[in-house]
Amino acid sequence: MTPFEAFNEVDIRIGEVVRVELNEKANKPAYKFWINFGELGEKTTSAQYTKLYSPEELVGQQVVCAVNLGSRKIAGFTSEVLMLGVDRAPGEVVYLTTERPVALGSKIF
């Protein structure tokens, strides 16, 4: 498989954060996210965005997520997608977003 073919295997979509709560069972500070992907429905994840963002700031934001990596339990919470981000400094994770609003569920290419 070529690197380009491997990239195309990952389904990366745009979702909108609809709900955020502190994941109190996580070893490192993290939030529980509920994200709307339009026709793909609502999916959940747990991610470490607590240093830079409050839950109120995150609700309504469009985020970039890998949606076909399977699900796993993170501190007792089902994570169905991987919300993409980048480290700004140790423990400071910045979420990836679009430059302007796009349709929910839009595929990244």
N, CA, C and O of each residue as an XYZ file, in Angstrom:
436
protein
N       0.857     -1.176      0.000
C       0.000      0.000      0.000
C       0.905      1.242      0.000
O       1.865      1.320      0.767
N       0.590      2.198     -0.859
C       1.365      3.434     -0.903
C       0.958      4.335      0.260
O      -0.113      4.149      0.837
N       1.799      5.307      0.611
C       1.406      6.250      1.670
C       0.088      6.968      1.352
O      -0.718      7.197      2.254
N      -0.139      7.324      0.094
C      -1.390      7.996     -0.275
C      -2.580      7.064     -0.074
O      -3.624      7.494      0.418
N      -2.438      5.806     -0.446
C      -3.517      4.835     -0.235
C      -3.789      4.646      1.265
O      -4.941      4.531      1.685
N      -2.730      4.615      2.054
C      -2.884      4.483      3.505
C      -3.637      5.686      4.075
O      -4.522      5.522      4.916
N      -3.291      6.894      3.622
C      -3.998      8.101      4.070
C      -5.480      8.011      3.727
O      -6.327      8.368      4.545
N      -5.797      7.540      2.532
C      -7.201      7.445      2.110
C      -8.003      6.424      2.902
O      -9.233      6.456      2.874
N      -7.331      5.520      3.607
C      -8.026      4.543      4.443
C      -8.606      5.192      5.698
O      -9.580      4.686      6.255
N      -8.028      6.296      6.149
C      -8.519      6.979      7.344
C      -9.638      7.933      6.925
O      -9.443      8.804      6.078
N     -10.805      7.756      7.528
C     -11.975      8.591      7.220
C     -11.995      9.767      8.199
O     -12.343      9.610      9.369
N     -11.618     10.942      7.702
C     -11.533     12.135      8.540
C     -12.689     13.053      8.169
O     -12.865     13.411      7.004
N     -13.471     13.429      9.172
C     -14.702     14.204      8.943
C     -14.773     15.411      9.867
O     -14.051     15.514     10.859
N     -15.680     16.324      9.499
C     -15.962     17.509     10.315
C     -17.193     17.229     11.167
O     -18.219     16.763     10.671
N     -17.071     17.521     12.452
C     -18.198     17.407     13.366
C     -18.343     18.687     14.165
O     -17.471     19.555     14.143
N     -19.457     18.790     14.869
C     -19.701     19.944     15.739
C     -19.910     19.454     17.166
O     -20.727     18.569     17.421
N     -19.165     20.038     18.081
C     -19.268     19.667     19.492
C     -20.626     20.120     20.016
O     -20.972     21.299     19.931
N     -21.401     19.164     20.563
C     -22.732     19.494     21.085
C     -22.804     19.438     22.612
O     -23.692     20.034     23.221
N     -21.864     18.720     23.219
C     -21.869     18.602     24.687
C     -20.464     18.249     25.151
O     -19.751     17.496     24.486
N     -20.068     18.801     26.303
C     -18.751     18.526     26.886
C     -18.890     18.423     28.404
O     -19.538     19.257     29.037
N     -18.277     17.400     28.974
C     -18.246     17.229     30.428
C     -16.839     16.807     30.830
O     -16.112     16.219     30.029
N     -16.461     17.100     32.043
C     -15.190     16.643     32.569
C     -15.218     15.120     32.693
O     -16.191     14.552     33.189
N     -14.152     14.463     32.242
C     -14.026     13.016     32.402
C     -13.285     12.787     33.719
O     -12.057     12.704     33.749
N     -14.035     12.689     34.777
C     -13.474     12.624     36.125
C     -12.682     11.355     36.401
O     -11.877     11.325     37.333
N     -12.892     10.301     35.607
C     -12.175      9.045     35.819
C     -10.837      8.990     35.077
O     -10.060      8.059     35.284
N     -10.562      9.959     34.229
C      -9.329      9.946     33.435
C      -8.102     10.177     34.312
O      -8.150     10.951     35.267
N      -7.002      9.501     33.981
C      -5.746      9.673     34.720
C      -5.181     11.087     34.536
O      -4.682     11.688     35.487
N      -5.263     11.609     33.316
C      -4.848     12.986     33.016
C      -6.118     13.781     32.752
O      -7.087     13.221     32.239
N      -6.146     15.078     33.089
C      -7.358     15.871     32.870
C      -7.856     15.759     31.419
O      -7.103     15.970     30.468
N      -9.130     15.427     31.282
C      -9.726     15.234     29.955
C     -11.214     15.555     30.000
O     -11.837     15.574     31.061
N     -11.759     15.805     28.823
C     -13.190     16.020     28.669
C     -13.820     14.846     27.943
O     -13.165     14.166     27.154
N     -15.097     14.614     28.217
C     -15.949     13.739     27.422
C     -16.629     14.644     26.388
O     -17.166     15.695     26.739
N     -16.606     14.240     25.129
C     -17.221     15.012     24.042
C     -18.333     14.213     23.382
O     -18.222     12.999     23.211
N     -19.400     14.900     23.015
C     -20.448     14.376     22.145
C     -20.395     15.274     20.903
O     -20.537     16.493     21.003
N     -20.190     14.657     19.735
C     -19.940     15.402     18.501
C     -20.934     14.972     17.434
O     -21.105     13.779     17.185
N     -21.594     15.946     16.798
C     -22.569     15.706     15.738
C     -21.858     15.695     14.388
O     -21.172     16.652     14.028
N     -22.030     14.590     13.638
C     -21.444     14.459     12.311
C     -22.512     14.440     11.219
O     -22.325     13.804     10.182
N     -23.619     15.124     11.442
C     -24.678     15.186     10.429
C     -25.259     13.808     10.182
O     -25.722     13.153     11.115
N     -25.238     13.356      8.918
C     -25.820     12.067      8.544
C     -25.138     10.880      9.218
O     -25.737      9.811      9.330
N     -23.898     11.052      9.667
C     -23.196      9.967     10.375
C     -23.655      9.842     11.824
O     -23.324      8.872     12.505
N     -24.420     10.831     12.291
C     -24.945     10.799     13.648
C     -24.001     11.395     14.671
O     -22.998     12.021     14.331
N     -24.344     11.186     15.934
C     -23.556     11.707     17.052
C     -22.593     10.630     17.535
O     -22.975      9.470     17.690
N     -21.351     11.016     17.770
C     -20.329     10.094     18.249
C     -19.625     10.723     19.447
O     -19.677     11.937     19.647
N     -18.966      9.878     20.240
C     -18.336     10.339     21.471
C     -16.829     10.135     21.436
O     -16.309      9.310     20.685
N     -16.145     10.907     22.267
C     -14.718     10.728     22.473
C     -14.320     11.345     23.804
O     -15.075     12.121     24.390
N     -13.135     10.995     24.275
C     -12.536     11.629     25.439
C     -11.193     12.175     24.988
O     -10.416     11.468     24.346
N     -10.915     13.430     25.320
C      -9.682     14.059     24.843
C      -9.187     15.099     25.843
O      -9.962     15.653     26.623
N      -7.887     15.350     25.804
C      -7.215     16.207     26.786
C      -7.098     17.660     26.315
O      -6.004     18.129     25.999
N      -8.213     18.355     26.269
C      -8.234     19.760     25.845
C      -8.526     20.697     27.020
O      -8.944     21.836     26.815
N      -8.310     20.224     28.236
C      -8.737     20.961     29.430
C      -7.892     22.185     29.758
O      -8.399     23.123     30.373
N      -6.629     22.205     29.372
C      -5.757     23.328     29.755
C      -6.101     24.614     29.013
O      -5.980     25.704     29.572
N      -6.529     24.496     27.761
C      -6.765     25.687     26.944
C      -8.230     26.075     26.796
O      -8.529     27.215     26.441
N      -9.157     25.140     27.063
C     -10.566     25.392     26.767
C     -11.473     24.983     27.924
O     -11.238     23.979     28.597
N     -12.506     25.778     28.137
C     -13.573     25.384     29.052
C     -14.624     24.629     28.235
O     -14.675     24.775     27.014
N     -15.460     23.825     28.892
C     -16.520     23.141     28.148
C     -17.401     24.111     27.362
O     -17.809     23.812     26.240
N     -17.690     25.267     27.947
C     -18.565     26.242     27.287
C     -17.947     26.774     25.991
O     -18.663     27.040     25.025
N     -16.632     26.926     25.968
C     -15.942     27.402     24.762
C     -15.977     26.378     23.635
O     -15.978     26.743     22.459
N     -16.006     25.105     23.991
C     -15.929     24.040     22.997
C     -17.267     23.734     22.336
O     -17.304     23.350     21.167
N     -18.363     23.898     23.067
C     -19.685     23.608     22.504
C     -19.946     24.546     21.330
O     -19.777     25.761     21.434
N     -20.361     23.955     20.214
C     -20.642     24.721     19.002
C     -19.469     24.822     18.041
O     -19.630     25.307     16.921
N     -18.292     24.371     18.460
C     -17.110     24.452     17.600
C     -17.066     23.280     16.621
O     -17.419     22.153     16.969
N     -16.629     23.560     15.396
C     -16.405     22.488     14.436
C     -15.020     21.908     14.689
O     -14.058     22.643     14.910
N     -14.929     20.574     14.655
C     -13.688     19.874     14.938
C     -13.414     18.834     13.855
O     -14.327     18.379     13.167
N     -12.157     18.472     13.720
C     -11.711     17.493     12.733
C     -11.464     16.174     13.467
O     -10.716     16.126     14.443
N     -12.108     15.097     12.979
C     -12.012     13.808     13.675
C     -11.836     12.654     12.698
O     -12.395     12.668     11.601
N     -11.054     11.656     13.102
C     -10.998     10.384     12.394
C     -12.149      9.545     12.939
O     -12.256      9.330     14.147
N     -13.010      9.074     12.034
C     -14.243      8.421     12.477
C     -14.277      6.910     12.256
O     -15.247      6.260     12.644
N     -13.238      6.335     11.641
C     -13.296      4.901     11.329
C     -12.149      4.098     11.952
O     -11.684      3.123     11.362
N     -11.700      4.498     13.120
C     -10.603      3.791     13.779
C     -11.091      2.787     14.821
O     -10.286      2.168     15.516
N     -12.401      2.629     14.926
C     -12.963      1.721     15.922
C     -13.185      2.451     17.238
O     -12.820      3.617     17.382
N     -13.778      1.765     18.178
C     -14.047      2.393     19.467
C     -13.202      1.716     20.545
O     -12.764      0.574     20.401
N     -12.994      2.455     21.619
C     -12.283      1.921     22.773
C     -12.750      2.651     24.016
O     -13.311      3.744     23.932
N     -12.520      2.050     25.159
C     -12.898      2.662     26.436
C     -11.728      3.503     26.944
O     -10.589      3.038     26.996
N     -12.026      4.744     27.317
C     -11.041      5.624     27.935
C     -11.620      6.050     29.274
O     -12.595      6.800     29.326
N     -11.026      5.577     30.345
C     -11.484      5.888     31.700
C     -12.987      5.629     31.850
O     -13.719      6.438     32.420
N     -13.428      4.478     31.323
C     -14.816      4.081     31.457
C     -15.782      4.710     30.479
O     -16.985      4.462     30.559
N     -15.280      5.529     29.545
C     -16.135      6.231     28.576
C     -15.800      5.732     27.178
O     -14.625      5.594     26.836
N     -16.818      5.459     26.366
C     -16.587      4.951     25.022
C     -16.138      6.070     24.096
O     -16.832      7.072     23.924
N     -14.960      5.879     23.500
C     -14.424      6.821     22.523
C     -14.584      6.200     21.140
O     -13.952      5.192     20.823
N     -15.445      6.820     20.315
C     -15.754      6.288     18.988
C     -14.986      6.981     17.879
O     -14.892      6.454     16.770
N     -14.434      8.156     18.161
C     -13.695      8.925     17.159
C     -12.422      9.475     17.804
O     -12.304      9.524     19.028
N     -11.486      9.881     16.974
C     -10.270     10.541     17.444
C     -10.343     12.002     17.018
O     -10.280     12.315     15.829
N     -10.477     12.890     17.991
C     -10.515     14.332     17.725
C      -9.082     14.814     17.536
O      -8.263     14.711     18.449
N      -8.782     15.337     16.358
C      -7.408     15.689     16.028
C      -6.991     17.015     16.647
O      -7.772     17.965     16.712
N      -5.751     17.056     17.098
C      -5.212     18.253     17.714
C      -3.707     18.271     17.601
O      -3.095     17.352     17.055
N      -3.125     19.324     18.122
C      -1.674     19.474     18.093
C      -1.218     20.074     19.421
O      -1.890     20.937     19.985
N      -0.063     19.605     19.915
C       0.503     20.174     21.138
C       1.046     21.569     20.860
O       1.794     21.777     19.905
N       0.664     22.513     21.697
C       1.222     23.864     21.639
C       2.364     23.973     22.636
O       3.369     24.635     22.376
N       2.206     23.337     23.747
C       3.192     23.246     24.825
C       2.812     21.998     25.624
O       1.727     21.453     25.415
N       3.670     21.531     26.528
C       3.300     20.338     27.291
C       1.927     20.479     27.963
O       1.693     21.388     28.760
N       1.031     19.552     27.614
C      -0.308     19.555     28.192
C      -1.288     20.518     27.558
O      -2.468     20.508     27.908
N      -0.836     21.345     26.639
C      -1.710     22.318     25.960
C      -2.007     21.820     24.547
O      -1.184     21.958     23.642
N      -3.190     21.243     24.373
C      -3.573     20.693     23.084
C      -4.567     21.636     22.400
O      -5.578     22.023     22.986
N      -4.265     21.994     21.162
C      -5.120     22.846     20.336
C      -5.883     21.942     19.377
O      -5.272     21.138     18.673
N      -7.211     22.059     19.338
C      -7.997     21.222     18.425
C      -7.905     21.769     17.004
O      -7.747     22.972     16.796
N      -8.006     20.864     16.029
C      -8.007     21.268     14.628
C      -9.427     21.597     14.198
O     -10.381     20.932     14.603
N      -9.557     22.622     13.380
C     -10.853     23.071     12.910
C     -10.730     23.548     11.469
O      -9.641     23.538     10.895
N     -11.829     23.959     10.897
C     -11.824     24.510      9.546
C     -11.642     26.024      9.594
O     -11.887     26.655     10.622
N     -11.223     26.585      8.503
C     -11.016     28.027      8.408
C     -12.350     28.787      8.430
O     -12.408     29.945      8.844
N     -13.411     28.123      7.980
C     -14.778     28.658      8.042
C     -15.745     27.495      8.150
O     -15.362     26.364      7.851
N     -16.995     27.729      8.570
C     -17.950     26.626      8.753
C     -18.207     25.849      7.461
O     -18.285     26.421      6.374
N     -18.336     24.536      7.613
C     -18.674     23.642      6.501
C     -19.768     22.690      6.976
O     -20.078     22.636      8.166
N     -20.351     21.939      6.040
C     -21.413     20.995      6.378
C     -20.887     19.912      7.314
O     -19.787     19.392      7.127
N     -21.693     19.581      8.325
C     -21.320     18.515      9.259
C     -21.204     17.188      8.520
O     -22.038     16.857      7.677
N     -20.166     16.441      8.846
C     -19.915     15.172      8.197
C     -19.056     15.293      6.950
O     -18.722     14.282      6.332
N     -18.688     16.528      6.564
C     -17.842     16.716      5.373
C     -16.561     15.904      5.522
O     -15.970     15.843      6.600
N     -16.144     15.282      4.423
C     -14.952     14.439      4.420
C     -13.712     15.277      4.094
O     -13.735     16.108      3.187
N     -12.644     15.050      4.836
C     -11.366     15.709      4.586
C     -10.667     14.932      3.474
O     -10.679     13.701      3.457
N     -10.064     15.663      2.555
C      -9.325     14.992      1.455
C      -8.048     15.728      1.179
O      -7.285     15.331      0.298
